[in-house]
Structures are given as C-alpha cells and as structure tokens.
C-alpha cells in the first residue's frame, strides 16, 4: 500500500531500478567509452528535449547503454559513434524516441500565459 503511494509521488520504483542498472553499465565501461557515455548522459539529463514518459526514457537509456557496451566490445573509435558533432548526435539520438518532452510542457505553459495576457489586454 505504501509503495503505491510512494510511486504516485516519485514515479515507478521499477523504472528507477532499471535506470540505476543502466547507469551502472555506463559506469562500468572501459575508457574512453565511459568518459564519452557519461558526458552524453549528462547532456541528456540537461537537454530540454528529453522525454517525460518514464517507460520510453528507460528504453532510451537501455539502448544507450547497449550502444556503448557494443562499441567497447568492438573497440569502435568514439568519433565513429558520435561523429564530428557530439551535440547533434545526442539530440538526434534523444529525438529518435517519441513521446512528450519537458519542453512541450513549457511550450504549453507559455502559450496559455500569452493567451491569458491577450484576454486581459482585450478587455
């Protein structure tokens, strides 16, 4: 009973467990893959386009960990993965996963605020 209440406030505990497992996979990568994956992970966490749907986000981070583990196993050069523009790589990777994004919420909030201001102005 308490777990359901906690999940209602904090989100799915299973999703948190899976996220921690995938994060540990990134932390366990050999260099230089660990440094690159952690830097991209940090960017994802601050990127305004990140997904708000927990299930989709968990799939994205699992796929991300898979990508870096495979690259490390194959000894693929980091630049062969991220290309010349790591920002473009990160944003394209995140955008490949559909779903509502944090910025969508802020866009809705901004539009509603401007609509409200316009109604006040028209009175």
NORTA-V760850 format. One line per field, one symbol per residue. psi: psi as a letter, one per 40 degrees, with the letter a starting at -180 (. if undefined). A space follows every 10 residues. Layout:
# NORTA-V760850
psi->???
This chain:
# NORTA-V760850
psi->ddddddddde ihdddddddd dddddddeii iedddddddd dddddeheei iehddddddd dddddddddd dddefhiddd deadgddddd ddddeehiih iddddddddd dddddddddd de.
